[in-house]
Amino acid sequence: MGHIALRKWCFQNEIPFFSIYLDVNETTLLQRLQKRSDTNESPEIRLKEDEYYEIFRDCYENVYDYNDKTVEEGMEDIITMMRERGLI
């Protein structure tokens, strides 16, 4: 998985690494996918794909509850997390 390889490379090169898993429940994800007009695949197919990625959830240092959040709220929270860790 690319995430693990990138983490290892950053560690070897003494570069700070910060990873976040955006946790979104199936209901919220389906609603968001249905609102999008830029997707070429059905929301149901995308949900099936996302089930696979959940197995990697524990590989991330940070799990962020992205339910009931706007993009702006999410970005503000993530920037705050990065500031708290001295990354920006």
PDB file of N, CA, C and O in Angstrom:
ATOM      1  N   MET A   1       0.823  -1.168   0.000  1.00  0.00           N
ATOM      2  CA  MET A   1       0.000   0.000   0.000  1.00  0.00           C
ATOM      3  C   MET A   1       0.874   1.240   0.000  1.00  0.00           C
ATOM      4  O   MET A   1       1.865   1.304   0.727  1.00  0.00           O
ATOM      5  N   GLY A   2       0.521   2.210  -0.796  1.00  0.00           N
ATOM      6  CA  GLY A   2       1.305   3.424  -0.950  1.00  0.00           C
ATOM      7  C   GLY A   2       1.463   4.219   0.328  1.00  0.00           C
ATOM      8  O   GLY A   2       2.504   4.834   0.558  1.00  0.00           O
ATOM      9  N   HIS A   3       0.445   4.210   1.154  1.00  0.00           N
ATOM     10  CA  HIS A   3       0.488   4.955   2.411  1.00  0.00           C
ATOM     11  C   HIS A   3       1.619   4.468   3.311  1.00  0.00           C
ATOM     12  O   HIS A   3       2.346   5.272   3.896  1.00  0.00           O
ATOM     13  N   ILE A   4       1.761   3.174   3.415  1.00  0.00           N
ATOM     14  CA  ILE A   4       2.793   2.595   4.280  1.00  0.00           C
ATOM     15  C   ILE A   4       4.184   2.860   3.707  1.00  0.00           C
ATOM     16  O   ILE A   4       5.119   3.168   4.447  1.00  0.00           O
ATOM     17  N   ALA A   5       4.312   2.739   2.393  1.00  0.00           N
ATOM     18  CA  ALA A   5       5.600   3.018   1.751  1.00  0.00           C
ATOM     19  C   ALA A   5       5.986   4.489   1.929  1.00  0.00           C
ATOM     20  O   ALA A   5       7.151   4.802   2.176  1.00  0.00           O
ATOM     21  N   LEU A   6       5.025   5.372   1.805  1.00  0.00           N
ATOM     22  CA  LEU A   6       5.305   6.800   1.980  1.00  0.00           C
ATOM     23  C   LEU A   6       5.701   7.094   3.421  1.00  0.00           C
ATOM     24  O   LEU A   6       6.629   7.867   3.660  1.00  0.00           O
ATOM     25  N   ARG A   7       5.015   6.493   4.373  1.00  0.00           N
ATOM     26  CA  ARG A   7       5.359   6.688   5.788  1.00  0.00           C
ATOM     27  C   ARG A   7       6.799   6.237   6.046  1.00  0.00           C
ATOM     28  O   ARG A   7       7.562   6.928   6.720  1.00  0.00           O
ATOM     29  N   LYS A   8       7.156   5.081   5.508  1.00  0.00           N
ATOM     30  CA  LYS A   8       8.512   4.554   5.692  1.00  0.00           C
ATOM     31  C   LYS A   8       9.543   5.491   5.063  1.00  0.00           C
ATOM     32  O   LYS A   8      10.573   5.782   5.672  1.00  0.00           O
ATOM     33  N   TRP A   9       9.270   5.959   3.857  1.00  0.00           N
ATOM     34  CA  TRP A   9      10.198   6.862   3.170  1.00  0.00           C
ATOM     35  C   TRP A   9      10.380   8.151   3.964  1.00  0.00           C
ATOM     36  O   TRP A   9      11.502   8.633   4.118  1.00  0.00           O
ATOM     37  N   CYS A  10       9.280   8.711   4.467  1.00  0.00           N
ATOM     38  CA  CYS A  10       9.369   9.937   5.266  1.00  0.00           C
ATOM     39  C   CYS A  10      10.205   9.709   6.516  1.00  0.00           C
ATOM     40  O   CYS A  10      11.044  10.540   6.864  1.00  0.00           O
ATOM     41  N   PHE A  11       9.981   8.587   7.191  1.00  0.00           N
ATOM     42  CA  PHE A  11      10.746   8.264   8.393  1.00  0.00           C
ATOM     43  C   PHE A  11      12.235   8.148   8.071  1.00  0.00           C
ATOM     44  O   PHE A  11      13.071   8.696   8.789  1.00  0.00           O
ATOM     45  N   GLN A  12      12.564   7.439   6.997  1.00  0.00           N
ATOM     46  CA  GLN A  12      13.961   7.251   6.612  1.00  0.00           C
ATOM     47  C   GLN A  12      14.636   8.566   6.245  1.00  0.00           C
ATOM     48  O   GLN A  12      15.844   8.719   6.426  1.00  0.00           O
ATOM     49  N   ASN A  13      13.860   9.514   5.730  1.00  0.00           N
ATOM     50  CA  ASN A  13      14.409  10.801   5.304  1.00  0.00           C
ATOM     51  C   ASN A  13      14.138  11.924   6.309  1.00  0.00           C
ATOM     52  O   ASN A  13      14.314  13.104   6.005  1.00  0.00           O
ATOM     53  N   GLU A  14      13.711  11.535   7.502  1.00  0.00           N
ATOM     54  CA  GLU A  14      13.452  12.473   8.601  1.00  0.00           C
ATOM     55  C   GLU A  14      12.509  13.601   8.188  1.00  0.00           C
ATOM     56  O   GLU A  14      12.747  14.772   8.485  1.00  0.00           O
ATOM     57  N   ILE A  15      11.442  13.224   7.499  1.00  0.00           N
ATOM     58  CA  ILE A  15      10.412  14.164   7.066  1.00  0.00           C
ATOM     59  C   ILE A  15       9.156  13.866   7.873  1.00  0.00           C
ATOM     60  O   ILE A  15       8.724  12.716   7.950  1.00  0.00           O
ATOM     61  N   PRO A  16       8.564  14.905   8.479  1.00  0.00           N
ATOM     62  CA  PRO A  16       7.333  14.661   9.241  1.00  0.00           C
ATOM     63  C   PRO A  16       6.247  14.032   8.370  1.00  0.00           C
ATOM     64  O   PRO A  16       6.078  14.385   7.203  1.00  0.00           O
ATOM     65  N   PHE A  17       5.529  13.108   8.959  1.00  0.00           N
ATOM     66  CA  PHE A  17       4.458  12.422   8.227  1.00  0.00           C
ATOM     67  C   PHE A  17       3.184  12.522   9.037  1.00  0.00           C
ATOM     68  O   PHE A  17       3.189  12.268  10.242  1.00  0.00           O
ATOM     69  N   PHE A  18       2.100  12.887   8.390  1.00  0.00           N
ATOM     70  CA  PHE A  18       0.809  13.072   9.043  1.00  0.00           C
ATOM     71  C   PHE A  18      -0.252  12.470   8.140  1.00  0.00           C
ATOM     72  O   PHE A  18      -0.442  12.928   7.014  1.00  0.00           O
ATOM     73  N   SER A  19      -0.943  11.449   8.623  1.00  0.00           N
ATOM     74  CA  SER A  19      -1.967  10.820   7.795  1.00  0.00           C
ATOM     75  C   SER A  19      -3.314  10.863   8.504  1.00  0.00           C
ATOM     76  O   SER A  19      -3.401  10.764   9.728  1.00  0.00           O
ATOM     77  N   ILE A  20      -4.352  11.013   7.705  1.00  0.00           N
ATOM     78  CA  ILE A  20      -5.707  11.103   8.236  1.00  0.00           C
ATOM     79  C   ILE A  20      -6.612  10.180   7.432  1.00  0.00           C
ATOM     80  O   ILE A  20      -6.601  10.194   6.201  1.00  0.00           O
ATOM     81  N   TYR A  21      -7.381   9.393   8.134  1.00  0.00           N
ATOM     82  CA  TYR A  21      -8.422   8.579   7.513  1.00  0.00           C
ATOM     83  C   TYR A  21      -9.726   9.331   7.710  1.00  0.00           C
ATOM     84  O   TYR A  21     -10.135   9.583   8.843  1.00  0.00           O
ATOM     85  N   LEU A  22     -10.380   9.691   6.617  1.00  0.00           N
ATOM     86  CA  LEU A  22     -11.664  10.384   6.688  1.00  0.00           C
ATOM     87  C   LEU A  22     -12.755   9.344   6.841  1.00  0.00           C
ATOM     88  O   LEU A  22     -13.107   8.650   5.887  1.00  0.00           O
ATOM     89  N   ASP A  23     -13.281   9.242   8.038  1.00  0.00           N
ATOM     90  CA  ASP A  23     -14.288   8.239   8.361  1.00  0.00           C
ATOM     91  C   ASP A  23     -15.682   8.790   8.054  1.00  0.00           C
ATOM     92  O   ASP A  23     -16.120   9.767   8.661  1.00  0.00           O
ATOM     93  N   VAL A  24     -16.361   8.162   7.120  1.00  0.00           N
ATOM     94  CA  VAL A  24     -17.706   8.580   6.718  1.00  0.00           C
ATOM     95  C   VAL A  24     -18.593   7.343   6.696  1.00  0.00           C
ATOM     96  O   VAL A  24     -18.241   6.335   6.084  1.00  0.00           O
ATOM     97  N   ASN A  25     -19.739   7.416   7.360  1.00  0.00           N
ATOM     98  CA  ASN A  25     -20.623   6.259   7.366  1.00  0.00           C
ATOM     99  C   ASN A  25     -21.303   6.089   6.006  1.00  0.00           C
ATOM    100  O   ASN A  25     -21.319   7.009   5.187  1.00  0.00           O
ATOM    101  N   GLU A  26     -21.848   4.929   5.785  1.00  0.00           N
ATOM    102  CA  GLU A  26     -22.417   4.584   4.485  1.00  0.00           C
ATOM    103  C   GLU A  26     -23.568   5.513   4.079  1.00  0.00           C
ATOM    104  O   GLU A  26     -23.677   5.885   2.911  1.00  0.00           O
ATOM    105  N   THR A  27     -24.407   5.880   5.013  1.00  0.00           N
ATOM    106  CA  THR A  27     -25.552   6.751   4.710  1.00  0.00           C
ATOM    107  C   THR A  27     -25.077   8.117   4.228  1.00  0.00           C
ATOM    108  O   THR A  27     -25.558   8.628   3.217  1.00  0.00           O
ATOM    109  N   THR A  28     -24.135   8.701   4.955  1.00  0.00           N
ATOM    110  CA  THR A  28     -23.603  10.014   4.580  1.00  0.00           C
ATOM    111  C   THR A  28     -22.890   9.941   3.243  1.00  0.00           C
ATOM    112  O   THR A  28     -23.068  10.813   2.392  1.00  0.00           O
ATOM    113  N   LEU A  29     -22.090   8.912   3.054  1.00  0.00           N
ATOM    114  CA  LEU A  29     -21.355   8.761   1.802  1.00  0.00           C
ATOM    115  C   LEU A  29     -22.311   8.623   0.622  1.00  0.00           C
ATOM    116  O   LEU A  29     -22.109   9.251  -0.418  1.00  0.00           O
ATOM    117  N   LEU A  30     -23.338   7.815   0.775  1.00  0.00           N
ATOM    118  CA  LEU A  30     -24.308   7.633  -0.301  1.00  0.00           C
ATOM    119  C   LEU A  30     -24.995   8.956  -0.640  1.00  0.00           C
ATOM    120  O   LEU A  30     -25.177   9.273  -1.816  1.00  0.00           O
ATOM    121  N   GLN A  31     -25.372   9.716   0.360  1.00  0.00           N
ATOM    122  CA  GLN A  31     -26.004  11.019   0.113  1.00  0.00           C
ATOM    123  C   GLN A  31     -25.065  11.951  -0.641  1.00  0.00           C
ATOM    124  O   GLN A  31     -25.486  12.643  -1.568  1.00  0.00           O
ATOM    125  N   ARG A  32     -23.811  11.971  -0.251  1.00  0.00           N
ATOM    126  CA  ARG A  32     -22.825  12.845  -0.913  1.00  0.00           C
ATOM    127  C   ARG A  32     -22.575  12.399  -2.354  1.00  0.00           C
ATOM    128  O   ARG A  32     -22.466  13.231  -3.254  1.00  0.00           O
ATOM    129  N   LEU A  33     -22.486  11.104  -2.566  1.00  0.00           N
ATOM    130  CA  LEU A  33     -22.262  10.594  -3.920  1.00  0.00           C
ATOM    131  C   LEU A  33     -23.440  10.905  -4.834  1.00  0.00           C
ATOM    132  O   LEU A  33     -23.251  11.224  -6.008  1.00  0.00           O
ATOM    133  N   GLN A  34     -24.636  10.815  -4.306  1.00  0.00           N
ATOM    134  CA  GLN A  34     -25.820  11.083  -5.122  1.00  0.00           C
ATOM    135  C   GLN A  34     -25.912  12.559  -5.510  1.00  0.00           C
ATOM    136  O   GLN A  34     -26.488  12.889  -6.546  1.00  0.00           O
ATOM    137  N   LYS A  35     -25.354  13.438  -4.697  1.00  0.00           N
ATOM    138  CA  LYS A  35     -25.369  14.871  -5.003  1.00  0.00           C
ATOM    139  C   LYS A  35     -24.349  15.238  -6.076  1.00  0.00           C
ATOM    140  O   LYS A  35     -24.522  16.233  -6.779  1.00  0.00           O
ATOM    141  N   ARG A  36     -23.305  14.456  -6.205  1.00  0.00           N
ATOM    142  CA  ARG A  36     -22.249  14.750  -7.175  1.00  0.00           C
ATOM    143  C   ARG A  36     -22.746  14.506  -8.587  1.00  0.00           C
ATOM    144  O   ARG A  36     -23.473  13.548  -8.852  1.00  0.00           O
ATOM    145  N   SER A  37     -22.348  15.376  -9.473  1.00  0.00           N
ATOM    146  CA  SER A  37     -22.705  15.181 -10.878  1.00  0.00           C
ATOM    147  C   SER A  37     -21.486  14.792 -11.702  1.00  0.00           C
ATOM    148  O   SER A  37     -21.607  14.510 -12.894  1.00  0.00           O
ATOM    149  N   ASP A  38     -20.293  14.776 -11.067  1.00  0.00           N
ATOM    150  CA  ASP A  38     -19.067  14.509 -11.808  1.00  0.00           C
ATOM    151  C   ASP A  38     -18.647  13.045 -11.807  1.00  0.00           C
ATOM    152  O   ASP A  38     -17.642  12.695 -12.426  1.00  0.00           O
ATOM    153  N   THR A  39     -19.379  12.205 -11.141  1.00  0.00           N
ATOM    154  CA  THR A  39     -18.980  10.804 -11.056  1.00  0.00           C
ATOM    155  C   THR A  39     -19.543   9.999 -12.230  1.00  0.00           C
ATOM    156  O   THR A  39     -20.691  10.185 -12.634  1.00  0.00           O
ATOM    157  N   ASN A  40     -18.726   9.117 -12.759  1.00  0.00           N
ATOM    158  CA  ASN A  40     -19.133   8.270 -13.887  1.00  0.00           C
ATOM    159  C   ASN A  40     -19.625   6.906 -13.437  1.00  0.00           C
ATOM    160  O   ASN A  40     -20.091   6.112 -14.254  1.00  0.00           O
ATOM    161  N   GLU A  41     -19.524   6.633 -12.159  1.00  0.00           N
ATOM    162  CA  GLU A  41     -19.956   5.344 -11.666  1.00  0.00           C
ATOM    163  C   GLU A  41     -21.137   5.520 -10.726  1.00  0.00           C
ATOM    164  O   GLU A  41     -21.355   6.600 -10.176  1.00  0.00           O
ATOM    165  N   SER A  42     -21.879   4.471 -10.553  1.00  0.00           N
ATOM    166  CA  SER A  42     -23.052   4.566  -9.689  1.00  0.00           C
ATOM    167  C   SER A  42     -22.598   4.652  -8.229  1.00  0.00           C
ATOM    168  O   SER A  42     -21.557   4.102  -7.870  1.00  0.00           O
ATOM    169  N   PRO A  43     -23.371   5.338  -7.393  1.00  0.00           N
ATOM    170  CA  PRO A  43     -23.015   5.420  -5.967  1.00  0.00           C
ATOM    171  C   PRO A  43     -22.881   4.046  -5.314  1.00  0.00           C
ATOM    172  O   PRO A  43     -22.045   3.858  -4.431  1.00  0.00           O
ATOM    173  N   GLU A  44     -23.689   3.101  -5.738  1.00  0.00           N
ATOM    174  CA  GLU A  44     -23.640   1.759  -5.148  1.00  0.00           C
ATOM    175  C   GLU A  44     -22.300   1.076  -5.431  1.00  0.00           C
ATOM    176  O   GLU A  44     -21.748   0.401  -4.562  1.00  0.00           O
ATOM    177  N   ILE A  45     -21.778   1.253  -6.651  1.00  0.00           N
ATOM    178  CA  ILE A  45     -20.467   0.672  -6.991  1.00  0.00           C
ATOM    179  C   ILE A  45     -19.384   1.315  -6.135  1.00  0.00           C
ATOM    180  O   ILE A  45     -18.496   0.626  -5.633  1.00  0.00           O
ATOM    181  N   ARG A  46     -19.452   2.616  -5.968  1.00  0.00           N
ATOM    182  CA  ARG A  46     -18.471   3.332  -5.155  1.00  0.00           C
ATOM    183  C   ARG A  46     -18.522   2.865  -3.706  1.00  0.00           C
ATOM    184  O   ARG A  46     -17.478   2.730  -3.068  1.00  0.00           O
ATOM    185  N   LEU A  47     -19.710   2.619  -3.181  1.00  0.00           N
ATOM    186  CA  LEU A  47     -19.829   2.128  -1.803  1.00  0.00           C
ATOM    187  C   LEU A  47     -19.131   0.784  -1.641  1.00  0.00           C
ATOM    188  O   LEU A  47     -18.467   0.541  -0.633  1.00  0.00           O
ATOM    189  N   LYS A  48     -19.281  -0.082  -2.629  1.00  0.00           N
ATOM    190  CA  LYS A  48     -18.612  -1.395  -2.584  1.00  0.00           C
ATOM    191  C   LYS A  48     -17.098  -1.223  -2.541  1.00  0.00           C
ATOM    192  O   LYS A  48     -16.408  -1.914  -1.792  1.00  0.00           O
ATOM    193  N   GLU A  49     -16.579  -0.283  -3.364  1.00  0.00           N
ATOM    194  CA  GLU A  49     -15.134  -0.029  -3.379  1.00  0.00           C
ATOM    195  C   GLU A  49     -14.662   0.490  -2.031  1.00  0.00           C
ATOM    196  O   GLU A  49     -13.605   0.087  -1.544  1.00  0.00           O
ATOM    197  N   ASP A  50     -15.434   1.379  -1.428  1.00  0.00           N
ATOM    198  CA  ASP A  50     -15.040   1.960  -0.151  1.00  0.00           C
ATOM    199  C   ASP A  50     -15.000   0.933   0.970  1.00  0.00           C
ATOM    200  O   ASP A  50     -14.236   1.095   1.922  1.00  0.00           O
ATOM    201  N   GLU A  51     -15.799  -0.111   0.881  1.00  0.00           N
ATOM    202  CA  GLU A  51     -15.755  -1.183   1.884  1.00  0.00           C
ATOM    203  C   GLU A  51     -14.352  -1.778   1.957  1.00  0.00           C
ATOM    204  O   GLU A  51     -13.869  -2.111   3.039  1.00  0.00           O
ATOM    205  N   TYR A  52     -13.701  -1.910   0.800  1.00  0.00           N
ATOM    206  CA  TYR A  52     -12.348  -2.460   0.739  1.00  0.00           C
ATOM    207  C   TYR A  52     -11.361  -1.572   1.500  1.00  0.00           C
ATOM    208  O   TYR A  52     -10.513  -2.075   2.237  1.00  0.00           O
ATOM    209  N   TYR A  53     -11.470  -0.266   1.324  1.00  0.00           N
ATOM    210  CA  TYR A  53     -10.507   0.648   1.935  1.00  0.00           C
ATOM    211  C   TYR A  53     -10.610   0.713   3.457  1.00  0.00           C
ATOM    212  O   TYR A  53      -9.659   1.127   4.120  1.00  0.00           O
ATOM    213  N   GLU A  54     -11.726   0.317   4.009  1.00  0.00           N
ATOM    214  CA  GLU A  54     -11.876   0.347   5.466  1.00  0.00           C
ATOM    215  C   GLU A  54     -10.884  -0.558   6.174  1.00  0.00           C
ATOM    216  O   GLU A  54     -10.584  -0.344   7.349  1.00  0.00           O
ATOM    217  N   ILE A  55     -10.371  -1.564   5.479  1.00  0.00           N
ATOM    218  CA  ILE A  55      -9.390  -2.449   6.124  1.00  0.00           C
ATOM    219  C   ILE A  55      -8.094  -1.704   6.443  1.00  0.00           C
ATOM    220  O   ILE A  55      -7.311  -2.156   7.278  1.00  0.00           O
ATOM    221  N   PHE A  56      -7.862  -0.566   5.786  1.00  0.00           N
ATOM    222  CA  PHE A  56      -6.640   0.204   6.017  1.00  0.00           C
ATOM    223  C   PHE A  56      -6.802   1.260   7.115  1.00  0.00           C
ATOM    224  O   PHE A  56      -5.851   1.967   7.447  1.00  0.00           O
ATOM    225  N   ARG A  57      -7.996   1.360   7.666  1.00  0.00           N
ATOM    226  CA  ARG A  57      -8.306   2.399   8.654  1.00  0.00           C
ATOM    227  C   ARG A  57      -7.287   2.444   9.785  1.00  0.00           C
ATOM    228  O   ARG A  57      -6.881   3.531  10.197  1.00  0.00           O
ATOM    229  N   ASP A  58      -6.872   1.310  10.289  1.00  0.00           N
ATOM    230  CA  ASP A  58      -5.958   1.258  11.426  1.00  0.00           C
ATOM    231  C   ASP A  58      -4.514   1.610  11.065  1.00  0.00           C
ATOM    232  O   ASP A  58      -3.663   1.702  11.950  1.00  0.00           O
ATOM    233  N   CYS A  59      -4.232   1.805   9.791  1.00  0.00           N
ATOM    234  CA  CYS A  59      -2.880   2.180   9.363  1.00  0.00           C
ATOM    235  C   CYS A  59      -2.619   3.678   9.526  1.00  0.00           C
ATOM    236  O   CYS A  59      -1.480   4.131   9.410  1.00  0.00           O
ATOM    237  N   TYR A  60      -3.656   4.426   9.787  1.00  0.00           N
ATOM    238  CA  TYR A  60      -3.547   5.882   9.864  1.00  0.00           C
ATOM    239  C   TYR A  60      -3.382   6.335  11.312  1.00  0.00           C
ATOM    240  O   TYR A  60      -3.965   5.750  12.225  1.00  0.00           O
ATOM    241  N   GLU A  61      -2.578   7.388  11.514  1.00  0.00           N
ATOM    242  CA  GLU A  61      -2.376   7.915  12.864  1.00  0.00           C
ATOM    243  C   GLU A  61      -3.623   8.627  13.365  1.00  0.00           C
ATOM    244  O   GLU A  61      -3.878   8.667  14.569  1.00  0.00           O
ATOM    245  N   ASN A  62      -4.390   9.184  12.454  1.00  0.00           N
ATOM    246  CA  ASN A  62      -5.552   9.984  12.811  1.00  0.00           C
ATOM    247  C   ASN A  62      -6.778   9.494  12.058  1.00  0.00           C
ATOM    248  O   ASN A  62      -6.737   9.296  10.844  1.00  0.00           O
ATOM    249  N   VAL A  63      -7.858   9.303  12.783  1.00  0.00           N
ATOM    250  CA  VAL A  63      -9.139   8.954  12.161  1.00  0.00           C
ATOM    251  C   VAL A  63     -10.070  10.130  12.448  1.00  0.00           C
ATOM    252  O   VAL A  63     -10.329  10.467  13.603  1.00  0.00           O
ATOM    253  N   TYR A  64     -10.562  10.742  11.388  1.00  0.00           N
ATOM    254  CA  TYR A  64     -11.381  11.943  11.511  1.00  0.00           C
ATOM    255  C   TYR A  64     -12.821  11.623  11.141  1.00  0.00           C
ATOM    256  O   TYR A  64     -13.094  11.113  10.054  1.00  0.00           O
ATOM    257  N   ASP A  65     -13.731  11.923  12.044  1.00  0.00           N
ATOM    258  CA  ASP A  65     -15.162  11.705  11.811  1.00  0.00           C
ATOM    259  C   ASP A  65     -15.668  12.807  10.891  1.00  0.00           C
ATOM    260  O   ASP A  65     -15.872  13.942  11.322  1.00  0.00           O
ATOM    261  N   TYR A  66     -15.869  12.465   9.622  1.00  0.00           N
ATOM    262  CA  TYR A  66     -16.241  13.437   8.592  1.00  0.00           C
ATOM    263  C   TYR A  66     -17.746  13.452   8.342  1.00  0.00           C
ATOM    264  O   TYR A  66     -18.207  14.045   7.366  1.00  0.00           O
ATOM    265  N   ASN A  67     -18.506  12.810   9.209  1.00  0.00           N
ATOM    266  CA  ASN A  67     -19.964  12.830   9.110  1.00  0.00           C
ATOM    267  C   ASN A  67     -20.459  14.176   9.623  1.00  0.00           C
ATOM    268  O   ASN A  67     -19.889  14.744  10.554  1.00  0.00           O
ATOM    269  N   ASP A  68     -21.504  14.673   9.018  1.00  0.00           N
ATOM    270  CA  ASP A  68     -22.135  15.932   9.456  1.00  0.00           C
ATOM    271  C   ASP A  68     -21.171  17.109   9.442  1.00  0.00           C
ATOM    272  O   ASP A  68     -21.324  18.038  10.234  1.00  0.00           O
ATOM    273  N   LYS A  69     -20.195  17.086   8.566  1.00  0.00           N
ATOM    274  CA  LYS A  69     -19.234  18.181   8.441  1.00  0.00           C
ATOM    275  C   LYS A  69     -19.253  18.686   7.004  1.00  0.00           C
ATOM    276  O   LYS A  69     -19.427  17.911   6.064  1.00  0.00           O
ATOM    277  N   THR A  70     -19.073  19.977   6.848  1.00  0.00           N
ATOM    278  CA  THR A  70     -18.895  20.532   5.509  1.00  0.00           C
ATOM    279  C   THR A  70     -17.426  20.396   5.143  1.00  0.00           C
ATOM    280  O   THR A  70     -16.593  20.104   6.002  1.00  0.00           O
ATOM    281  N   VAL A  71     -17.111  20.601   3.892  1.00  0.00           N
ATOM    282  CA  VAL A  71     -15.712  20.562   3.465  1.00  0.00           C
ATOM    283  C   VAL A  71     -14.916  21.609   4.235  1.00  0.00           C
ATOM    284  O   VAL A  71     -13.799  21.350   4.682  1.00  0.00           O
ATOM    285  N   GLU A  72     -15.505  22.793   4.386  1.00  0.00           N
ATOM    286  CA  GLU A  72     -14.816  23.873   5.094  1.00  0.00           C
ATOM    287  C   GLU A  72     -14.543  23.510   6.554  1.00  0.00           C
ATOM    288  O   GLU A  72     -13.452  23.762   7.065  1.00  0.00           O
ATOM    289  N   GLU A  73     -15.534  22.919   7.222  1.00  0.00           N
ATOM    290  CA  GLU A  73     -15.336  22.504   8.619  1.00  0.00           C
ATOM    291  C   GLU A  73     -14.253  21.431   8.716  1.00  0.00           C
ATOM    292  O   GLU A  73     -13.415  21.462   9.617  1.00  0.00           O
ATOM    293  N   GLY A  74     -14.281  20.501   7.795  1.00  0.00           N
ATOM    294  CA  GLY A  74     -13.277  19.445   7.782  1.00  0.00           C
ATOM    295  C   GLY A  74     -11.878  19.999   7.597  1.00  0.00           C
ATOM    296  O   GLY A  74     -10.947  19.600   8.297  1.00  0.00           O
ATOM    297  N   MET A  75     -11.730  20.919   6.652  1.00  0.00           N
ATOM    298  CA  MET A  75     -10.407  21.506   6.410  1.00  0.00           C
ATOM    299  C   MET A  75      -9.923  22.297   7.630  1.00  0.00           C
ATOM    300  O   MET A  75      -8.750  22.217   7.994  1.00  0.00           O
ATOM    301  N   GLU A  76     -10.809  23.049   8.251  1.00  0.00           N
ATOM    302  CA  GLU A  76     -10.424  23.800   9.448  1.00  0.00           C
ATOM    303  C   GLU A  76      -9.951  22.855  10.548  1.00  0.00           C
ATOM    304  O   GLU A  76      -8.940  23.115  11.199  1.00  0.00           O
ATOM    305  N   ASP A  77     -10.673  21.769  10.754  1.00  0.00           N
ATOM    306  CA  ASP A  77     -10.292  20.796  11.780  1.00  0.00           C
ATOM    307  C   ASP A  77      -8.939  20.160  11.469  1.00  0.00           C
ATOM    308  O   ASP A  77      -8.104  20.001  12.360  1.00  0.00           O
ATOM    309  N   ILE A  78      -8.727  19.801  10.223  1.00  0.00           N
ATOM    310  CA  ILE A  78      -7.473  19.154   9.836  1.00  0.00           C
ATOM    311  C   ILE A  78      -6.310  20.124   9.961  1.00  0.00           C
ATOM    312  O   ILE A  78      -5.233  19.740  10.418  1.00  0.00           O
ATOM    313  N   ILE A  79      -6.506  21.364   9.565  1.00  0.00           N
ATOM    314  CA  ILE A  79      -5.453  22.378   9.729  1.00  0.00           C
ATOM    315  C   ILE A  79      -5.132  22.559  11.209  1.00  0.00           C
ATOM    316  O   ILE A  79      -3.964  22.684  11.577  1.00  0.00           O
ATOM    317  N   THR A  80      -6.145  22.575  12.049  1.00  0.00           N
ATOM    318  CA  THR A  80      -5.930  22.687  13.494  1.00  0.00           C
ATOM    319  C   THR A  80      -5.110  21.507  14.004  1.00  0.00           C
ATOM    320  O   THR A  80      -4.183  21.687  14.792  1.00  0.00           O
ATOM    321  N   MET A  81      -5.453  20.291  13.552  1.00  0.00           N
ATOM    322  CA  MET A  81      -4.699  19.103  13.961  1.00  0.00           C
ATOM    323  C   MET A  81      -3.230  19.223  13.554  1.00  0.00           C
ATOM    324  O   MET A  81      -2.338  18.868  14.324  1.00  0.00           O
ATOM    325  N   MET A  82      -2.987  19.717  12.363  1.00  0.00           N
ATOM    326  CA  MET A  82      -1.615  19.866  11.873  1.00  0.00           C
ATOM    327  C   MET A  82      -0.864  20.933  12.670  1.00  0.00           C
ATOM    328  O   MET A  82       0.314  20.761  12.982  1.00  0.00           O
ATOM    329  N   ARG A  83      -1.541  22.027  12.998  1.00  0.00           N
ATOM    330  CA  ARG A  83      -0.912  23.081  13.809  1.00  0.00           C
ATOM    331  C   ARG A  83      -0.559  22.545  15.196  1.00  0.00           C
ATOM    332  O   ARG A  83       0.520  22.825  15.717  1.00  0.00           O
ATOM    333  N   GLU A  84      -1.460  21.782  15.785  1.00  0.00           N
ATOM    334  CA  GLU A  84      -1.221  21.228  17.119  1.00  0.00           C
ATOM    335  C   GLU A  84       0.014  20.324  17.147  1.00  0.00           C
ATOM    336  O   GLU A  84       0.661  20.174  18.183  1.00  0.00           O
ATOM    337  N   ARG A  85       0.323  19.738  16.020  1.00  0.00           N
ATOM    338  CA  ARG A  85       1.485  18.844  15.925  1.00  0.00           C
ATOM    339  C   ARG A  85       2.739  19.568  15.398  1.00  0.00           C
ATOM    340  O   ARG A  85       3.783  18.952  15.181  1.00  0.00           O
ATOM    341  N   GLY A  86       2.609  20.879  15.200  1.00  0.00           N
ATOM    342  CA  GLY A  86       3.748  21.663  14.748  1.00  0.00           C
ATOM    343  C   GLY A  86       4.144  21.444  13.306  1.00  0.00           C
ATOM    344  O   GLY A  86       5.289  21.690  12.927  1.00  0.00           O
ATOM    345  N   LEU A  87       3.200  20.981  12.495  1.00  0.00           N
ATOM    346  CA  LEU A  87       3.522  20.697  11.096  1.00  0.00           C
ATOM    347  C   LEU A  87       3.334  21.912  10.197  1.00  0.00           C
ATOM    348  O   LEU A  87       3.908  21.983   9.111  1.00  0.00           O
ATOM    349  N   ILE A  88       2.537  22.858  10.648  1.00  0.00           N
ATOM    350  CA  ILE A  88       2.381  24.110   9.886  1.00  0.00           C
ATOM    351  C   ILE A  88       2.363  25.279  10.847  1.00  0.00           C
ATOM    352  O   ILE A  88       2.241  26.427  10.420  1.00  0.00           O
TER     353      ILE A  88
END
